[in-house]
Amino acid sequence: MQIKSIILYNSSGDKRTINFKLGQVNIITGESSRGKSALLEIIDYCLGRTDFTVPDGVIQNIVAWYAVIFQTQDMQVLIAKPKPSGNNASQNQVYYDYGNNINPPELSQLEPNSNDEAIVSFLSDLIGISPNETIVEDGASRKQFEATVKHTCYYIFQKQGTVANQNILFNRQEEPYIPQTIKDTLPYFLGAIQEDRLKLQKELTQARKKLAQAHNSLKEVEFFTQRKAVMGQNLLIEAQQVGLVDSNFIAKDITDIFDKLKSTLDWKTNEIVLIGNDNFPQLQAELEETQSAFKQIHEKIVSAETFLKKGTGFSQEANQQLLRLDSINLFKTEQNSPHQCPFCNSTLPETIPSLSAMRESLVDLQRNLTNVEVTQPRLLEHIAQLKEEREELRQKIQETQSAMKAAISEQEAAQQTRDSNAHVAHIVGRISLYLETVELTDENSQIRLDIEKLKKLISSYEKELDIGEIKANLDSILNRLGLQMTEWAKLLQLEHRDSPYRLDLNKLTVIADRPERPIPMRRMGGGENWLGCHLIALLALHKHFVERDRPVPHFLILDQPTQIYFPSEEAYFNLQKNLSDDSMNMSADMEAVERMFNFLFDICEELSPNLQIIVTEHANLSNNDKFQNALVEEPWIDGRALVPESWIS
């Protein structure tokens, strides 16, 4: 990601645009207080920094919105932020847009549609920063955090007070907690920490969890294994009780128990035949029907016998009375005259009605008695026939009940068989589980194989995630950076250039390893050496970032690196009143400046188009063609500046 344009908006909607060349050195030169140093603060502000650090004065008073267009390989991203309202020193509202070719919007279109936090996340994803966490040593009190695009500002900005500072090497290094943040994030940006480290940490956690579960399972299995002989013997006894194993079998050892128990796994359930199940309802219906017929016939017999009993009583009583009357020859039956006395047989002059009626009643009695005696044999015969039918029905009832009892017995026998099958099946299931559990304790069993695989997997994760391995990778990278820095120190003719130079990440400085002792940057003499240390360290980092395709913006902004020499070439000569006395010194300074800019041009060309260097300067090397071709605009003099003079008037 590099810088395509910087756009400023005033409250009237006017725009001030500065366009930069991608993959090249870009130089903005001019007089003091023209807004050159503010460019760095504007870019930092639009990268998602909430604090507003643009210098007080004309810029803050005049500019309403600040915008930067960033260029990636296949996309442009515009990020615009308004100045804080009132006396506020920060604000996090953002307008952003992206596409293949972004045209700066008008002021009226700049309505915030996001915030700093979202922009930081968006840009982090855009430049390829993967999910990550910083490394914290055991026992350290600080918390882990995720490196984002806002942590790259330490390596892409060199402010005027930093670029040649003998005490600090990185942007904002003098602020509280920033040195530790640089130490925590730089290993990730250098590539010493794996891009997928966070994923590996999660996978390691999962593997450890699975290993703990496997160990718990193994402990349970081993507990059962210790009791396997007793449990196996008990199961063998149960198998003998249900007929799965011959009751006369005697196991000699645990192997015999296992073998015999394994043989029970071939057991098949006994077939269940329910013959009586289908005709039981029919038998029940027949029984009810027969019982109903039996009841009806029985009631007929009772009625007939009752009738017979009453008729027999009447006949006996009537015959008894007739015999009594007949014994005295009273009411002779052959005398039918109504004028004859029934007692003395004399002739009566008139008929006696009551006597006549008595005689008729006696005759009716004799007639009824005769009828009763005639019907009794028929009734007895009918009753006997009914009793035979009743007996047949009784026999049929008994037969049906017997058939039903047989059907019920068959069902009960089938249920017993079913219960027996279930009982045996339960025992066989317990035997199967027991044998499977015992098999798991074998040395080559799956659970032990899983544990060994998990141990190897965890070991590989731990090796990849080992902080010692990260430190080894970091040392290797720093050594290679040191070789490059040493080569460039000779090119820039720095002090101690005959000794190896290196980046000390613990102290965040540059070290020259002299044979007698290491020389840190703060103990080196002269601003030229301090500037040189910053240049070789920062450019070595950026070369590494580019060559290793690390997720760091591919631009470096240097604010007034030649301040240690002079503000401009013309001013330098004008300041010299006695050229003869300072000619040697003047020539040396000019050569150092030329050497520095040629160094920047060479490095940028070597890494082109993947590195952009932006330099804001007082100096203007009018005789250096590369310098002149790198100018973004005419020098900011004679009224030209970051904020147009017309805006101020």
C-alpha positions in Angstrom: 0.0 0.0 0.0 1.4 3.4 -1.1 0.2 7.0 -1.1 -1.5 8.2 -4.3 -2.8 11.6 -3.2 -3.4 13.9 -0.3 -6.4 16.2 -0.5 -7.4 19.1 1.8 -10.8 20.7 1.9 -11.6 24.1 3.2 -15.1 25.1 4.6 -16.0 26.6 1.2 -15.5 23.3 -0.5 -12.3 24.2 -2.3 -9.8 21.3 -2.7 -6.0 21.2 -2.5 -4.5 18.1 -4.0 -1.0 16.8 -3.9 -0.3 13.8 -6.1 2.6 11.4 -5.5 4.5 9.0 -7.8 4.1 5.3 -6.8 7.2 3.2 -6.3 9.6 6.2 -6.5 11.3 8.9 -4.4 9.0 11.9 -3.9 10.5 15.2 -2.6 8.7 18.2 -1.3 11.0 21.1 -0.6 10.4 24.6 0.6 10.9 27.2 3.3 10.1 26.7 6.9 6.5 26.9 8.2 5.0 25.9 4.8 3.2 22.8 6.1 5.8 20.2 5.0 5.9 18.4 8.4 2.1 18.4 8.6 1.9 15.9 5.6 3.2 13.1 7.9 0.6 14.0 10.6 -2.2 14.1 8.0 -1.3 10.6 6.7 -1.1 9.2 10.2 -4.5 10.8 11.1 -6.1 9.2 8.0 -4.6 5.8 8.9 -7.0 5.6 11.8 -5.3 7.5 14.5 -7.9 9.2 16.7 -5.6 11.8 18.2 -5.4 15.0 16.0 -1.7 16.0 15.9 -1.7 18.4 12.9 0.2 21.5 14.0 -1.8 24.4 15.4 -2.1 27.5 13.3 -3.1 28.2 9.8 -3.7 24.5 8.8 -6.0 23.7 11.7 -7.9 27.0 11.2 -8.4 26.8 7.5 -8.7 23.1 6.6 -12.1 21.4 7.3 -11.4 17.9 6.0 -8.2 15.8 5.4 -8.2 13.0 2.9 -5.6 10.5 1.6 -6.0 8.1 -1.4 -4.0 4.9 -0.8 -3.1 2.7 -3.7 -2.8 -1.1 -3.5 -2.0 -3.5 -6.3 -5.6 -3.6 -7.6 -7.5 -1.0 -5.6 -7.6 2.6 -4.4 -8.9 3.5 -1.0 -9.9 7.1 0.0 -10.0 7.9 3.7 -11.2 11.3 4.8 -11.6 12.7 8.3 -12.9 16.1 9.5 -11.0 18.1 11.9 -12.2 17.8 15.5 -15.0 20.1 16.5 -14.4 22.9 18.9 -11.4 22.5 21.1 -11.4 18.8 21.0 -8.0 17.1 20.4 -9.4 13.9 18.8 -12.3 12.5 16.8 -12.9 9.1 15.2 -15.5 9.8 12.4 -14.4 8.7 9.0 -15.6 8.8 5.4 -14.2 6.1 3.2 -14.6 4.8 -0.3 -12.7 2.3 -2.5 -12.6 1.2 -6.1 -10.3 0.9 -9.2 -10.1 4.6 -9.7 -11.2 7.0 -7.0 -12.1 10.6 -7.9 -11.9 12.9 -4.8 -15.5 13.6 -3.8 -16.9 17.1 -3.2 -17.1 18.5 0.3 -20.9 18.1 0.3 -20.4 14.3 -0.2 -18.2 13.9 2.8 -20.6 12.4 5.3 -19.0 10.1 7.9 -19.8 6.4 7.1 -17.4 4.7 9.4 -15.0 5.2 12.4 -11.3 4.7 13.2 -11.7 1.2 14.6 -13.5 -0.1 11.5 -10.9 1.6 9.2 -8.0 0.1 11.1 -9.6 -3.3 10.7 -10.4 -2.7 7.0 -6.9 -1.5 6.2 -5.3 -4.4 8.2 -7.2 -6.9 6.2 -6.4 -5.0 3.0 -2.6 -5.2 3.5 -2.8 -8.8 4.6 -2.4 -8.7 8.4 -3.8 -12.0 9.5 -5.4 -12.7 12.9 -2.6 -12.7 15.4 -1.6 -12.2 19.0 1.6 -10.8 20.5 3.9 -13.1 22.4 4.0 -12.5 26.2 6.6 -14.4 28.2 5.4 -16.5 31.2 5.0 -14.4 34.3 4.7 -11.1 32.4 2.0 -8.7 33.5 1.1 -7.1 30.2 -1.7 -8.5 28.1 -1.6 -10.0 24.6 -3.0 -7.9 21.8 -3.4 -8.0 18.0 -1.0 -6.2 15.7 -2.8 -4.0 13.2 -2.0 -1.4 10.6 -1.8 1.3 13.3 1.3 -0.5 14.7 3.1 0.0 11.4 3.3 3.7 11.9 6.6 3.1 13.9 8.3 1.9 10.8 6.9 4.2 8.1 7.2 7.7 9.6 10.4 9.5 10.6 9.5 12.9 12.0 11.8 15.9 12.0 12.6 15.3 15.7 13.2 11.6 15.1 15.0 11.2 11.8 18.4 12.2 13.2 17.7 11.7 16.9 20.6 10.0 18.7 18.3 8.6 21.5 15.3 7.2 19.6 15.1 5.2 16.4 11.4 4.7 15.7 8.5 7.0 15.4 6.8 7.8 18.8 9.4 5.7 20.6 9.6 8.4 23.3 6.0 8.0 24.3 4.9 5.8 27.3 4.4 2.1 26.5 5.3 2.5 22.9 8.8 0.9 23.2 7.3 -2.3 24.5 4.6 -2.2 21.8 7.3 -2.0 19.2 9.1 -4.9 20.7 5.9 -6.9 20.8 4.7 -6.2 17.2 8.0 -6.0 15.2 8.6 -9.8 15.4 5.2 -10.4 13.7 5.8 -7.8 10.9 9.3 -9.2 10.3 7.8 -12.7 9.9 9.4 -14.3 12.9 6.0 -15.3 14.1 3.9 -17.5 11.9 1.0 -15.9 10.1 -1.2 -18.8 11.3 0.1 -18.8 14.8 -3.3 -17.9 16.3 -4.9 -20.8 14.4 -2.1 -23.1 15.6 -2.7 -22.0 19.1 -6.4 -22.9 18.8 -5.5 -26.2 17.3 -3.0 -26.9 20.1 -5.7 -26.1 22.6 -8.1 -28.5 20.9 -5.5 -31.2 20.7 -4.6 -30.8 24.4 -8.3 -31.1 25.2 -8.7 -34.2 23.2 -5.6 -35.7 24.8 -7.0 -35.0 28.2 -10.2 -36.7 27.2 -8.3 -39.7 25.8 -6.3 -40.0 29.0 -9.5 -40.0 31.1 -11.0 -42.7 28.9 -7.8 -44.7 29.2 -7.9 -44.4 33.0 -11.5 -45.7 33.0 -10.5 -48.5 30.8 -7.5 -49.4 32.9 -9.7 -49.3 36.0 -12.0 -51.9 34.3 -9.0 -53.9 33.2 -7.8 -54.3 36.8 -11.2 -55.9 37.6 -11.5 -57.8 34.3 -10.8 -61.2 35.9 -13.5 -60.8 38.5 -16.0 -59.3 36.1 -15.2 -62.0 33.5 -15.7 -64.8 36.1 -19.1 -63.3 37.2 -20.3 -63.0 33.6 -19.2 -66.6 33.0 -21.3 -67.7 35.9 -24.4 -65.8 34.6 -23.8 -67.2 31.1 -23.8 -70.7 32.7 -27.0 -70.0 34.6 -29.0 -69.1 31.4 -27.5 -71.9 29.3 -25.1 -69.9 27.2 -22.2 -71.9 28.6 -22.1 -75.5 29.8 -22.6 -75.5 33.5 -19.8 -78.1 33.8 -17.2 -75.8 32.2 -14.3 -74.8 34.5 -12.0 -72.0 33.3 -8.3 -72.5 34.0 -7.2 -68.9 33.5 -8.4 -65.5 32.3 -7.7 -66.6 28.7 -10.2 -69.4 29.0 -12.7 -67.0 30.4 -12.2 -64.6 27.4 -12.4 -67.4 24.9 -15.6 -68.9 26.4 -17.2 -65.5 26.7 -16.4 -64.7 23.1 -18.2 -67.9 22.1 -21.4 -66.5 23.6 -21.5 -63.7 21.1 -22.8 -66.2 18.4 -26.0 -66.8 20.4 -29.2 -66.4 18.5 -32.6 -65.7 20.0 -35.1 -68.6 20.3 -38.0 -68.5 17.9 -41.3 -67.6 19.4 -44.5 -69.3 18.0 -47.8 -67.9 19.2 -50.4 -70.5 17.9 -53.2 -69.5 20.2 -53.0 -65.9 19.5 -55.2 -66.0 16.4 -58.2 -68.1 17.6 -58.5 -66.9 21.2 -61.1 -64.2 20.3 -63.1 -66.7 18.4 -63.1 -69.2 21.3 -64.1 -66.4 23.7 -67.0 -65.5 21.4 -68.1 -69.2 21.1 -68.0 -69.5 24.9 -70.2 -66.5 25.4 -72.7 -67.8 22.9 -72.8 -71.3 24.4 -73.1 -69.9 27.9 -76.0 -67.8 26.7 -77.8 -70.8 25.2 -77.0 -72.9 28.3 -78.7 -70.2 30.4 -81.8 -70.1 28.2 -82.3 -73.9 28.3 -81.7 -74.0 32.1 -84.4 -71.4 32.6 -86.8 -73.5 30.5 -86.0 -76.5 32.6 -86.6 -74.6 35.8 -89.9 -73.3 34.4 -91.1 -76.8 33.3 -90.1 -78.4 36.5 -91.9 -75.7 38.5 -95.0 -76.3 36.3 -94.7 -80.0 36.8 -94.3 -79.7 40.5 -97.4 -77.5 40.8 -99.5 -80.0 38.6 -98.4 -83.0 40.6 -99.4 -81.3 43.9 -102.8 -80.5 42.5 -103.4 -84.0 41.2 -102.4 -85.6 44.6 -104.6 -83.3 46.6 -107.6 -83.8 44.2 -107.3 -87.6 44.2 -107.1 -87.5 48.0 -110.3 -85.6 48.3 -112.0 -87.8 45.6 -111.0 -90.9 47.4 -112.5 -89.6 50.6 -115.8 -88.8 48.9 -115.7 -92.0 47.0 -115.2 -94.0 50.2 -118.7 -93.0 51.5 -120.2 -93.2 48.0 -121.1 -89.5 48.1 -121.9 -87.7 45.0 -122.1 -90.7 42.8 -121.0 -89.7 39.5 -123.6 -91.6 37.6 -126.4 -89.6 39.1 -126.8 -86.7 36.7 -130.3 -85.5 37.7 -130.4 -82.0 39.2 -133.6 -83.0 41.1 -131.9 -85.7 43.1 -130.3 -85.1 46.5 -126.6 -85.8 46.5 -126.7 -87.0 50.1 -129.9 -89.2 50.3 -130.6 -89.8 46.6 -134.3 -88.7 47.1 -136.2 -86.9 44.4 -136.4 -83.1 45.0 -139.4 -81.1 43.8 -137.2 -78.3 42.7 -133.6 -78.0 41.6 -131.1 -76.7 44.2 -128.8 -74.3 42.4 -125.9 -74.6 44.8 -126.1 -78.4 44.6 -126.1 -78.2 40.9 -123.1 -76.0 40.9 -121.3 -78.3 43.3 -122.0 -81.2 41.1 -120.6 -79.3 38.0 -117.5 -78.3 39.9 -117.0 -81.9 41.0 -117.3 -83.1 37.4 -114.8 -80.3 36.3 -112.4 -81.4 39.0 -112.5 -85.0 37.8 -112.0 -83.8 34.2 -109.0 -81.6 35.1 -107.5 -84.3 37.2 -107.8 -86.6 34.3 -106.1 -84.0 32.0 -103.3 -83.5 34.5 -102.6 -87.1 34.7 -102.6 -87.4 30.9 -100.1 -84.4 30.3 -97.6 -85.3 33.1 -95.7 -88.0 31.0 -95.3 -85.5 28.1 -93.9 -82.8 30.3 -91.5 -85.2 31.9 -90.3 -86.2 28.5 -89.8 -82.5 27.5 -87.9 -81.8 30.6 -85.6 -84.8 30.0 -84.9 -83.6 26.5 -84.1 -80.1 27.7 -81.7 -81.5 30.3 -79.9 -83.5 27.5 -79.5 -80.3 25.5 -78.2 -78.5 28.6 -75.7 -81.2 29.3 -74.4 -81.0 25.7 -74.0 -77.3 26.1 -72.2 -77.8 29.4 -69.8 -80.2 27.7 -69.3 -77.7 25.0 -68.6 -74.9 27.5 -66.0 -77.1 29.2 -64.3 -77.9 25.9 -64.2 -74.2 24.9 -62.8 -73.2 28.3 -60.2 -75.9 28.0 -59.2 -74.6 24.5 -59.0 -71.1 25.9 -56.8 -72.2 28.8 -54.6 -74.0 26.2 -54.3 -70.8 24.2 -53.5 -68.8 27.3 -50.9 -71.3 28.3 -49.3 -71.0 24.9 -49.2 -67.2 25.2 -47.6 -67.5 28.7 -45.1 -69.9 27.4 -44.2 -67.6 24.5 -43.9 -64.7 27.0 -41.6 -66.8 29.1 -39.5 -67.5 26.0 -39.5 -63.8 25.2 -38.4 -62.9 28.7 -35.8 -65.5 28.6 -34.5 -64.2 25.3 -34.4 -60.7 26.7 -32.5 -61.9 29.8 -30.0 -63.8 27.7 -29.6 -60.9 25.3 -28.9 -58.6 28.2 -26.2 -60.9 29.4 -24.7 -61.2 26.0 -24.7 -57.4 25.6 -22.8 -57.0 28.9 -20.4 -59.7 27.8 -19.8 -57.8 24.5 -19.3 -54.5 26.2 -16.9 -56.2 28.6 -14.8 -57.8 25.9 -14.7 -54.5 23.9 -13.5 -52.6 27.0 -10.9 -55.2 27.7 -9.6 -55.0 24.1 -9.1 -51.2 24.4 -6.3 -51.8 26.9 -4.2 -53.7 24.4 -0.9 -51.9 23.5 -2.0 -51.6 19.9 -5.6 -50.6 20.7 -7.1 -47.6 19.1 -7.2 -45.5 22.2 -3.5 -45.8 22.8 -2.8 -45.1 19.1 -4.9 -42.0 19.4 -3.0 -40.9 22.4 0.3 -41.3 20.7 -0.9 -39.4 17.6 -2.2 -36.6 19.8 1.1 -36.4 21.7 3.0 -36.2 18.4 0.6 -33.6 17.1 0.9 -31.5 20.3 4.7 -31.8 20.2 4.7 -30.5 16.6 2.4 -27.6 17.5 4.5 -26.8 20.6 7.7 -26.8 18.5 6.1 -24.4 15.9 4.8 -22.2 18.7 7.9 -22.4 20.9 9.0 -19.0 21.9 12.6 -20.2 21.6 11.9 -21.1 18.0 10.5 -17.6 17.4 13.5 -16.0 19.1 15.8 -18.1 16.8 13.8 -16.9 13.7 14.0 -13.4 15.0 17.8 -13.6 15.6 18.3 -15.0 12.1 16.3 -12.1 10.6 18.1 -9.5 12.6 21.4 -11.0 11.6 20.5 -10.7 7.9 19.3 -7.1 8.6 22.7 -6.5 10.3 24.6 -7.6 7.2 22.6 -5.3 5.0 23.0 -2.4 7.5 26.8 -3.0 7.6 27.0 -2.9 3.8 25.1 0.4 3.7 27.1 1.9 6.6 30.1 1.6 4.4 28.3 3.1 1.4 27.2 6.1 3.5 30.7 6.3 5.1 29.4 6.2 8.6 31.7 6.2 11.6 32.7 2.6 12.7 31.8 1.5 9.2 34.6 -1.1 9.4 32.7 -2.8 12.2 29.4 -4.8 11.9 26.2 -2.8 12.4 23.1 -4.4 13.8 19.6 -3.5 15.0 19.2 -4.1 18.8 15.5 -4.9 19.3 15.8 -5.0 23.1 17.2 -1.5 23.3 15.5 -0.3 20.1 18.7 1.3 18.7 21.5 0.6 16.3 24.7 -0.9 17.5 28.2 -0.9 15.9 30.1 -3.9 17.2 33.6 -2.6 17.7 36.2 -5.3 18.6 36.7 -3.7 22.0 33.1 -3.0 22.9 29.7 -2.4 21.2 28.9 1.3 20.4 25.2 2.2 20.6 23.9 5.0 18.3 23.6 7.5 21.2 27.3 7.2 21.8 28.3 7.8 18.2 29.4 11.3 17.3 27.7 13.7 14.9 24.2 14.1 13.4 25.4 12.5 10.1 26.0 9.2 11.9 22.6 9.4 13.7 20.8 10.1 10.5 22.8 7.3 8.8 21.8 4.8 11.5 18.1 5.7 11.0 18.3 5.4 7.3 20.1 2.0 7.2 17.9 0.6 9.9 14.6 1.7 8.5 15.5 0.9 4.9 16.8 -2.5 5.9 13.5 -3.2 7.5 11.6 -2.0 4.4 13.7 -4.1 2.1 12.9 -7.1 4.3 9.2 -6.2 4.3 9.2 -6.0 0.5 11.2 -9.1 -0.2 9.3 -11.2 2.3 5.9 -9.7 1.3 5.2 -8.7 4.9 1.9 -6.8 5.7 3.4 -3.3 6.2 2.6 -0.3 4.0 5.3 0.1 1.4 6.2 3.7 2.0 8.6 5.6 4.2 8.3 9.3 5.0 11.4 11.2 6.0 10.8 14.7 7.4 13.8 17.0 6.7 16.7 14.5 7.0 19.3 17.2 5.8 18.4 19.5 8.7 21.8 18.5 10.2 23.5 20.1 7.2 21.5 23.1 6.0 18.0 24.3 5.1 18.8 24.7 1.3 21.8 24.7 -1.0 21.5 28.5 -1.7 21.1 29.4 1.9 24.0 27.2 2.8 26.3 29.2 0.5 24.8 32.5 1.5 25.5 31.7 5.2 29.2 31.2 4.5 31.0 34.5 4.7 34.5 33.1 4.4 34.5 30.3 1.9 38.2 29.8 2.2 37.9 28.8 5.9 35.0 26.5 5.4 35.5 25.2 1.9 36.6 21.8 3.1 33.7 21.4 5.5 31.2 22.8 2.9 32.5 20.3 0.4 32.1 17.4 2.8 28.6 18.4 3.8 27.6 18.7 0.1 29.0 15.3 -0.6 27.2 13.8 2.3 23.9 15.2 1.2 24.4 14.0 -2.4 25.4 10.6 -1.1 22.3 10.4 1.1 19.9 11.2 -1.7 21.6 9.0 -4.2 21.4 6.2 -1.6 17.6 6.8 -1.3 17.2 6.8 -5.1 19.3 3.6 -5.5 17.3 1.7 -2.8 14.0 2.8 -4.1 15.0 1.8 -7.7 16.2 -1.5 -6.4 12.9 -2.3 -4.8 10.7 -0.6 -7.4 7.8 -0.5 -7.7 7.3 -1.9 -4.2 8.7 1.0 -2.2 7.8 4.6 -2.1 9.9 7.2 -0.3 8.5 10.6 0.5 11.0 13.3 1.7 10.0 16.7 2.9 13.0 19.0 2.8 14.5 22.5 3.2 17.3 21.7 0.9 16.9 21.9 -2.9 19.7 20.3 -4.9 19.3 22.3 -8.1 22.2 20.6 -9.8 21.0 17.0 -9.0 18.8 15.8 -11.9 17.4 12.9 -9.9 16.5 15.3 -7.1 14.8 17.7 -9.4 12.9 14.9 -11.2 11.7 13.7 -7.8 10.1 17.0 -6.9 6.3 16.6 -6.4 5.6 20.3 -6.9 7.5 23.5 -7.3 9.4 24.4 -4.1 7.1 25.8 -1.5 8.5 29.4 -1.6 7.1 32.8 -2.7 3.7 32.1 -1.3 3.4 28.4 -2.3 2.6 26.1 0.6 0.4 23.2 1.7 -2.5 25.6 2.3 -3.0 27.9 -0.7 -2.5 31.5 0.0 -5.9 32.3 -1.5 -7.5 30.2 1.2 -5.9 32.3 3.9 -6.8 35.6 2.3 
